[in-house]
Amino acid sequence: MVFDATSQDTTSVFTMTRTVTAVNRLINFMTSDGSMNRIFKAIQAVSVTDKCLTCRFQVTKLETNSLETLHGAYIAGVVDFVSSVDLAAHGHLKHVTVTMGIECFRPGPYESWVKVDSYILNKGKRLAFCDVRFTEEATGKLLARGSHTKFLISD
């Protein structure tokens, strides 16, 4: 199946439409196939520009560790997922992880809202380098940062 941001017909060709509505349709498509991506269903796009994709989610029990703060593994997953959505919204639907890293600076409290900003720092023919930042919406404090290198698969 191939995603088309302008229709509900998932068999048509992807149309590169970088709008919040189109990116939210893409997120819905990517989280509805029964894969691990289903755990990111609560993520919603709130802003889309050529430079940055901004999403948000609320920290619920699903995303917490035993200390009831945002789990590091969930942060790593969001780095992968949101940077993948960002690349897909730029027309790069097929890609795989080469390297990924996260740095956690402070806890993300239970029930807080987290803003996620994804930046494609550099993109060549074969590799894309992404940076993803997590900020607590209420305080504006940086919670975590992730870096993600993706290999772009050509058709």
C-alpha positions as YAML, in Angstrom:
chain: A
units: angstrom
residues:
- id: 1
  name: MET
  ca: [0.00, 0.00, 0.00]
- id: 2
  name: VAL
  ca: [1.10, 3.54, -0.74]
- id: 3
  name: PHE
  ca: [-0.17, 6.57, 1.13]
- id: 4
  name: ASP
  ca: [-1.88, 9.50, -0.62]
- id: 5
  name: ALA
  ca: [-2.18, 12.55, 1.62]
- id: 6
  name: THR
  ca: [-5.10, 13.95, -0.37]
- id: 7
  name: SER
  ca: [-7.50, 11.01, -0.26]
- id: 8
  name: GLN
  ca: [-8.58, 8.05, 1.80]
- id: 9
  name: ASP
  ca: [-7.57, 5.72, -1.05]
- id: 10
  name: THR
  ca: [-4.32, 4.16, 0.18]
- id: 11
  name: THR
  ca: [-3.58, 2.47, -3.14]
- id: 12
  name: SER
  ca: [-2.93, 5.72, -5.02]
- id: 13
  name: VAL
  ca: [0.43, 7.43, -5.34]
- id: 14
  name: PHE
  ca: [1.75, 9.58, -2.48]
- id: 15
  name: THR
  ca: [1.11, 13.27, -3.03]
- id: 16
  name: MET
  ca: [3.70, 15.42, -1.26]
- id: 17
  name: THR
  ca: [1.39, 17.74, 0.65]
- id: 18
  name: ARG
  ca: [3.00, 19.20, 3.73]
- id: 19
  name: THR
  ca: [-0.06, 20.33, 5.65]
- id: 20
  name: VAL
  ca: [-1.05, 19.43, 9.20]
- id: 21
  name: THR
  ca: [-4.10, 17.55, 7.90]
- id: 22
  name: ALA
  ca: [-2.03, 15.55, 5.40]
- id: 23
  name: VAL
  ca: [0.63, 14.69, 7.99]
- id: 24
  name: ASN
  ca: [-2.03, 13.60, 10.50]
- id: 25
  name: ARG
  ca: [-3.52, 11.34, 7.81]
- id: 26
  name: LEU
  ca: [-0.04, 9.93, 7.24]
- id: 27
  name: ILE
  ca: [0.37, 9.33, 11.00]
- id: 28
  name: ASN
  ca: [-3.03, 7.61, 11.10]
- id: 29
  name: PHE
  ca: [-2.07, 5.44, 8.11]
- id: 30
  name: MET
  ca: [1.29, 4.49, 9.64]
- id: 31
  name: THR
  ca: [-0.24, 3.61, 13.03]
- id: 32
  name: SER
  ca: [-3.15, 1.57, 11.66]
- id: 33
  name: ASP
  ca: [-1.32, -1.32, 9.98]
- id: 34
  name: GLY
  ca: [-1.01, -3.49, 13.11]
- id: 35
  name: SER
  ca: [2.76, -2.98, 13.38]
- id: 36
  name: MET
  ca: [4.67, -1.62, 16.36]
- id: 37
  name: ASN
  ca: [3.82, 1.87, 15.09]
- id: 38
  name: ARG
  ca: [0.38, 1.45, 16.67]
- id: 39
  name: ILE
  ca: [1.86, 2.64, 20.00]
- id: 40
  name: PHE
  ca: [2.34, 6.08, 18.42]
- id: 41
  name: LYS
  ca: [-1.34, 6.55, 17.54]
- id: 42
  name: ALA
  ca: [-1.74, 9.40, 20.08]
- id: 43
  name: ILE
  ca: [0.91, 11.53, 18.36]
- id: 44
  name: GLN
  ca: [-0.60, 14.42, 16.42]
- id: 45
  name: ALA
  ca: [1.02, 16.90, 14.05]
- id: 46
  name: VAL
  ca: [0.44, 20.53, 15.03]
- id: 47
  name: SER
  ca: [2.74, 22.44, 12.67]
- id: 48
  name: VAL
  ca: [4.45, 21.68, 9.37]
- id: 49
  name: THR
  ca: [7.06, 23.81, 7.61]
- id: 50
  name: ASP
  ca: [9.85, 23.03, 5.16]
- id: 51
  name: LYS
  ca: [12.31, 23.12, 8.08]
- id: 52
  name: CYS
  ca: [10.41, 21.48, 10.95]
- id: 53
  name: LEU
  ca: [7.61, 19.02, 11.70]
- id: 54
  name: THR
  ca: [6.10, 19.69, 15.13]
- id: 55
  name: CYS
  ca: [4.01, 17.02, 16.84]
- id: 56
  name: ARG
  ca: [2.70, 16.55, 20.35]
- id: 57
  name: PHE
  ca: [1.46, 13.82, 22.66]
- id: 58
  name: GLN
  ca: [0.35, 13.50, 26.26]
- id: 59
  name: VAL
  ca: [2.33, 11.24, 28.59]
- id: 60
  name: THR
  ca: [-0.10, 8.49, 29.63]
- id: 61
  name: LYS
  ca: [0.45, 5.24, 31.51]
- id: 62
  name: LEU
  ca: [1.39, 3.57, 28.20]
- id: 63
  name: GLU
  ca: [4.46, 5.82, 27.76]
- id: 64
  name: THR
  ca: [5.75, 5.75, 31.35]
- id: 65
  name: ASN
  ca: [8.35, 3.77, 33.26]
- id: 66
  name: SER
  ca: [8.03, 2.48, 36.84]
- id: 67
  name: LEU
  ca: [8.74, 6.02, 38.13]
- id: 68
  name: GLU
  ca: [5.71, 7.32, 36.19]
- id: 69
  name: THR
  ca: [7.83, 9.47, 33.89]
- id: 70
  name: LEU
  ca: [8.33, 9.28, 30.15]
- id: 71
  name: HIS
  ca: [10.13, 6.02, 29.31]
- id: 72
  name: GLY
  ca: [13.46, 6.21, 27.47]
- id: 73
  name: ALA
  ca: [12.48, 3.41, 25.12]
- id: 74
  name: TYR
  ca: [9.35, 5.34, 24.13]
- id: 75
  name: ILE
  ca: [11.52, 8.41, 23.48]
- id: 76
  name: ALA
  ca: [13.73, 6.31, 21.19]
- id: 77
  name: GLY
  ca: [10.67, 4.98, 19.38]
- id: 78
  name: VAL
  ca: [9.28, 8.48, 18.89]
- id: 79
  name: VAL
  ca: [12.64, 9.63, 17.47]
- id: 80
  name: ASP
  ca: [12.37, 6.84, 14.89]
- id: 81
  name: PHE
  ca: [8.66, 7.33, 14.18]
- id: 82
  name: VAL
  ca: [8.48, 11.14, 13.95]
- id: 83
  name: SER
  ca: [11.65, 11.46, 11.86]
- id: 84
  name: SER
  ca: [10.22, 8.75, 9.56]
- id: 85
  name: VAL
  ca: [6.96, 10.70, 9.25]
- id: 86
  name: ASP
  ca: [8.99, 13.84, 8.48]
- id: 87
  name: LEU
  ca: [10.93, 12.06, 5.73]
- id: 88
  name: ALA
  ca: [7.74, 10.51, 4.32]
- id: 89
  name: ALA
  ca: [6.08, 13.93, 4.25]
- id: 90
  name: HIS
  ca: [9.04, 15.08, 2.16]
- id: 91
  name: GLY
  ca: [8.36, 12.23, -0.29]
- id: 92
  name: HIS
  ca: [10.86, 9.65, 1.03]
- id: 93
  name: LEU
  ca: [8.62, 6.70, 1.86]
- id: 94
  name: LYS
  ca: [11.24, 3.94, 2.00]
- id: 95
  name: HIS
  ca: [14.09, 4.23, 4.46]
- id: 96
  name: VAL
  ca: [15.78, 2.25, 7.21]
- id: 97
  name: THR
  ca: [17.74, 3.19, 10.31]
- id: 98
  name: VAL
  ca: [21.52, 3.34, 10.10]
- id: 99
  name: THR
  ca: [22.20, 4.88, 13.52]
- id: 100
  name: MET
  ca: [20.06, 6.37, 16.25]
- id: 101
  name: GLY
  ca: [20.89, 7.91, 19.61]
- id: 102
  name: ILE
  ca: [19.04, 9.66, 22.42]
- id: 103
  name: GLU
  ca: [20.02, 11.93, 25.27]
- id: 104
  name: CYS
  ca: [17.63, 12.37, 28.19]
- id: 105
  name: PHE
  ca: [17.99, 15.60, 30.18]
- id: 106
  name: ARG
  ca: [15.01, 15.65, 32.55]
- id: 107
  name: PRO
  ca: [11.94, 13.50, 33.26]
- id: 108
  name: GLY
  ca: [8.72, 13.91, 31.31]
- id: 109
  name: PRO
  ca: [6.03, 13.92, 34.00]
- id: 110
  name: TYR
  ca: [2.96, 11.71, 33.81]
- id: 111
  name: GLU
  ca: [0.01, 13.51, 32.13]
- id: 112
  name: SER
  ca: [2.22, 16.32, 30.79]
- id: 113
  name: TRP
  ca: [2.08, 17.36, 27.14]
- id: 114
  name: VAL
  ca: [5.27, 16.93, 25.16]
- id: 115
  name: LYS
  ca: [6.13, 18.85, 22.00]
- id: 116
  name: VAL
  ca: [8.29, 16.97, 19.48]
- id: 117
  name: ASP
  ca: [10.21, 18.91, 16.82]
- id: 118
  name: SER
  ca: [11.77, 16.97, 13.94]
- id: 119
  name: TYR
  ca: [14.39, 18.56, 11.70]
- id: 120
  name: ILE
  ca: [15.95, 17.04, 8.59]
- id: 121
  name: LEU
  ca: [19.44, 18.49, 8.97]
- id: 122
  name: ASN
  ca: [20.90, 17.15, 5.75]
- id: 123
  name: LYS
  ca: [19.62, 14.87, 3.02]
- id: 124
  name: GLY
  ca: [21.62, 13.38, 0.18]
- id: 125
  name: LYS
  ca: [20.88, 10.69, -2.38]
- id: 126
  name: ARG
  ca: [21.39, 7.83, 0.08]
- id: 127
  name: LEU
  ca: [21.43, 9.25, 3.62]
- id: 128
  name: ALA
  ca: [19.30, 11.62, 5.68]
- id: 129
  name: PHE
  ca: [20.35, 13.07, 9.03]
- id: 130
  name: CYS
  ca: [17.56, 14.00, 11.43]
- id: 131
  name: ASP
  ca: [17.40, 15.72, 14.82]
- id: 132
  name: VAL
  ca: [14.38, 15.32, 17.11]
- id: 133
  name: ARG
  ca: [13.80, 17.42, 20.25]
- id: 134
  name: PHE
  ca: [11.33, 16.79, 23.09]
- id: 135
  name: THR
  ca: [10.10, 19.79, 25.09]
- id: 136
  name: GLU
  ca: [7.63, 19.88, 27.97]
- id: 137
  name: GLU
  ca: [4.89, 22.22, 26.73]
- id: 138
  name: ALA
  ca: [4.04, 23.69, 30.15]
- id: 139
  name: THR
  ca: [7.60, 24.73, 31.02]
- id: 140
  name: GLY
  ca: [9.36, 24.94, 27.67]
- id: 141
  name: LYS
  ca: [12.18, 22.83, 29.13]
- id: 142
  name: LEU
  ca: [14.10, 20.42, 26.93]
- id: 143
  name: LEU
  ca: [13.40, 16.84, 28.05]
- id: 144
  name: ALA
  ca: [15.36, 14.83, 25.50]
- id: 145
  name: ARG
  ca: [17.04, 14.96, 22.13]
- id: 146
  name: GLY
  ca: [17.50, 12.29, 19.50]
- id: 147
  name: SER
  ca: [19.62, 11.92, 16.40]
- id: 148
  name: HIS
  ca: [18.67, 9.60, 13.58]
- id: 149
  name: THR
  ca: [20.54, 8.66, 10.40]
- id: 150
  name: LYS
  ca: [18.38, 6.99, 7.75]
- id: 151
  name: PHE
  ca: [19.37, 5.14, 4.58]
- id: 152
  name: LEU
  ca: [17.05, 6.24, 1.77]
- id: 153
  name: ILE
  ca: [15.90, 3.33, -0.41]
- id: 154
  name: SER
  ca: [15.32, 4.26, -4.02]
- id: 155
  name: ASP
  ca: [12.67, 2.52, -6.12]
...
